[in-house]
Amino acid sequence: MRFILLFVFLVSWSFGFSQQKFDAAAAKKYQQKLNKEYVDPKTSPLEAQDLAAFKSLNFYPVSEKYFVKARFVRTPKEKPFQMKTSTDRTPIFIKYGEAHFEINGKKCKLNLYQDVVSARNPQYKNDLFLPFFDETSGKESYTGGKYIDLKIPKGNTIAIDFNTSYNPYCAYNYRYSCPKVPLENDLKVAIRAGVKKFHD
């Protein structure tokens, strides 16, 4: 059985990490890269029968509506904790900060996390992990929520492009070990952006 570490998934893709303004072309390019990853047997998380029939992931239309400039609040006094996963694996994370923003007329807050072990590697020390649920979860999008990869911002603003949100590997293959979205990151708004659910 293969397990994945969270930030191994897209470590070679820098798009979205430091994005400061909406770029529809870049978002579409990101989607194309996802499809290339999934169609390649060497990198795809898909099971054999799904890979044989795979053509493309199902995406929401790219929309500037789901690109936000959030107020970033650092939370330096947090303690490391064991994040629950879809298996008995419990990687150590820490709440690094909060993102405060408004979308679809609703004020929202999401916690941003850092993988403590990965952060010891200079290559990943600036990586942040944003898992979230929204009102499409379990309906139009994966029931287990979605992820966004970010970089630690230099100031008090962080850009979040929900068009780059992607499903955990567990959405495609039960053999993977995927972090569960903390209940604190359940948005009471529909985020119709990024990857939709894989199967009905």
C-alpha positions as semicolon CSV with decimal commas, in nm:
position;residue;x (nm);y (nm);z (nm)
1;M;0,000;0,000;0,000
2;R;0,135;0,338;-0,098
3;F;0,099;0,648;0,117
4;I;0,168;1,005;0,019
5;L;0,300;1,292;0,220
6;L;0,094;1,601;0,176
7;F;0,337;1,832;0,005
8;V;0,489;1,569;-0,220
9;F;0,177;1,585;-0,434
10;L;0,246;1,907;-0,616
11;V;0,594;2,010;-0,509
12;S;0,708;2,061;-0,865
13;W;0,428;2,306;-0,941
14;S;0,499;2,659;-0,830
15;F;0,185;2,810;-0,978
16;G;-0,046;2,967;-0,724
17;F;0,207;2,969;-0,441
18;S;0,301;3,335;-0,481
19;Q;0,028;3,452;-0,715
20;Q;-0,064;3,812;-0,636
21;K;-0,331;3,886;-0,895
22;F;-0,589;3,687;-1,084
23;D;-0,457;3,521;-1,399
24;A;-0,714;3,313;-1,588
25;A;-0,456;3,180;-1,835
26;A;-0,232;3,060;-1,553
27;A;-0,526;2,890;-1,381
28;K;-0,612;2,705;-1,702
29;K;-0,248;2,606;-1,744
30;Y;-0,256;2,468;-1,391
31;Q;-0,556;2,254;-1,485
32;Q;-0,373;2,125;-1,791
33;K;-0,079;2,023;-1,572
34;L;-0,314;1,841;-1,338
35;N;-0,455;1,645;-1,629
36;K;-0,105;1,556;-1,750
37;E;-0,022;1,432;-1,401
38;Y;-0,334;1,216;-1,389
39;V;-0,306;1,066;-1,737
40;D;0,054;0,952;-1,681
41;P;0,066;0,601;-1,524
42;K;0,388;0,696;-1,343
43;T;0,232;0,986;-1,154
44;S;-0,143;0,922;-1,159
45;P;-0,328;0,834;-0,838
46;L;-0,605;0,672;-1,041
47;E;-0,684;0,305;-1,012
48;A;-0,615;0,098;-1,323
49;Q;-0,974;0,084;-1,446
50;D;-1,020;0,460;-1,403
51;L;-0,687;0,541;-1,565
52;A;-0,778;0,335;-1,871
53;A;-1,084;0,552;-1,932
54;F;-0,945;0,885;-1,808
55;K;-0,967;1,187;-2,036
56;S;-0,982;1,488;-1,806
57;L;-1,071;1,597;-1,456
58;N;-1,399;1,783;-1,423
59;F;-1,333;2,148;-1,337
60;Y;-1,555;2,439;-1,253
61;P;-1,511;2,726;-1,501
62;V;-1,218;2,948;-1,405
63;S;-1,357;3,263;-1,244
64;E;-1,207;3,575;-1,089
65;K;-1,492;3,560;-0,839
66;Y;-1,301;3,290;-0,655
67;F;-0,969;3,468;-0,632
68;V;-0,936;3,658;-0,305
69;K;-0,682;3,878;-0,135
70;A;-0,716;3,769;0,226
71;R;-0,594;3,941;0,540
72;F;-0,322;3,720;0,684
73;V;-0,297;3,689;1,063
74;R;0,004;3,506;1,203
75;T;-0,063;3,276;1,502
76;P;0,283;3,224;1,655
77;K;0,169;3,074;1,987
78;E;0,009;2,763;1,841
79;K;0,137;2,418;1,937
80;P;0,204;2,129;1,698
81;F;-0,070;1,866;1,674
82;Q;-0,135;1,533;1,508
83;M;-0,357;1,586;1,205
84;K;-0,608;1,310;1,142
85;T;-0,589;1,131;0,809
86;S;-0,789;0,872;0,619
87;T;-0,560;0,606;0,771
88;D;-0,389;0,568;1,107
89;R;-0,106;0,796;0,994
90;T;-0,091;1,118;1,200
91;P;0,152;1,373;1,052
92;I;0,253;1,664;1,273
93;F;0,117;2,003;1,169
94;I;0,095;2,343;1,329
95;K;-0,157;2,619;1,273
96;Y;0,061;2,887;1,115
97;G;-0,194;3,160;1,062
98;E;-0,542;3,263;0,954
99;A;-0,683;3,400;0,631
100;H;-0,974;3,644;0,665
101;F;-1,170;3,739;0,355
102;E;-1,514;3,794;0,206
103;I;-1,660;3,590;-0,078
104;N;-2,011;3,581;-0,220
105;G;-2,102;3,847;0,034
106;K;-2,001;3,634;0,334
107;K;-1,715;3,691;0,575
108;C;-1,491;3,386;0,598
109;K;-1,193;3,262;0,798
110;L;-0,967;2,971;0,713
111;N;-0,679;2,831;0,914
112;L;-0,347;2,783;0,735
113;Y;-0,126;2,494;0,840
114;Q;0,239;2,397;0,809
115;D;0,378;2,045;0,798
116;V;0,634;2,048;1,079
117;V;0,857;1,777;0,933
118;S;0,848;1,912;0,577
119;A;0,930;2,261;0,705
120;R;1,270;2,135;0,821
121;N;1,363;2,092;0,456
122;P;1,475;2,427;0,306
123;Q;1,286;2,341;-0,013
124;Y;0,953;2,332;0,171
125;K;1,006;2,568;0,465
126;N;0,777;2,833;0,317
127;D;0,493;2,597;0,223
128;L;0,147;2,632;0,374
129;F;-0,141;2,388;0,354
130;L;-0,501;2,503;0,318
131;P;-0,764;2,227;0,346
132;F;-1,130;2,327;0,338
133;F;-1,490;2,221;0,311
134;D;-1,758;2,435;0,152
135;E;-2,125;2,399;0,070
136;T;-2,049;2,203;-0,248
137;S;-1,864;1,931;-0,051
138;G;-2,038;1,597;-0,088
139;K;-2,259;1,735;-0,364
140;E;-2,076;1,888;-0,658
141;S;-1,730;1,838;-0,512
142;Y;-1,551;1,567;-0,315
143;T;-1,709;1,482;0,019
144;G;-1,370;1,495;0,191
145;G;-1,306;1,857;0,094
146;K;-1,026;2,003;-0,112
147;Y;-0,674;2,140;-0,072
148;I;-0,483;2,449;-0,185
149;D;-0,104;2,487;-0,169
150;L;0,027;2,828;-0,065
151;K;0,347;3,005;0,033
152;I;0,407;3,204;0,350
153;P;0,333;3,567;0,259
154;K;0,585;3,842;0,319
155;G;0,326;4,085;0,451
156;N;-0,022;4,080;0,601
157;T;-0,202;3,981;0,280
158;I;-0,222;3,639;0,118
159;A;-0,370;3,562;-0,223
160;I;-0,592;3,254;-0,240
161;D;-0,704;3,126;-0,578
162;F;-0,977;2,868;-0,528
163;N;-0,949;2,791;-0,900
164;T;-0,637;2,596;-0,803
165;S;-0,807;2,384;-0,536
166;Y;-0,764;2,012;-0,592
167;N;-0,893;1,685;-0,450
168;P;-0,696;1,467;-0,210
169;Y;-0,564;1,151;-0,374
170;C;-0,818;0,963;-0,161
171;A;-1,089;1,097;-0,390
172;Y;-0,949;0,864;-0,657
173;N;-0,789;0,576;-0,470
174;Y;-0,855;0,451;-0,115
175;R;-0,496;0,326;-0,083
176;Y;-0,366;0,676;-0,013
177;S;-0,338;0,842;0,325
178;C;-0,484;1,193;0,311
179;P;-0,514;1,461;0,581
180;K;-0,872;1,523;0,689
181;V;-1,002;1,878;0,671
182;P;-1,026;2,025;1,024
183;L;-1,384;2,118;1,114
184;E;-1,271;2,477;1,172
185;N;-1,218;2,509;0,796
186;D;-1,578;2,446;0,694
187;L;-1,694;2,743;0,486
188;K;-2,064;2,825;0,497
189;V;-2,059;2,930;0,133
190;A;-2,044;2,747;-0,199
191;I;-1,702;2,765;-0,365
192;R;-1,766;2,665;-0,724
193;A;-1,403;2,664;-0,832
194;G;-1,128;2,411;-0,887
195;V;-1,179;2,038;-0,931
196;K;-1,523;1,883;-0,901
197;K;-1,592;1,536;-0,762
198;F;-1,459;1,242;-0,963
199;H;-1,749;0,996;-0,944
200;D;-2,120;1,040;-0,881
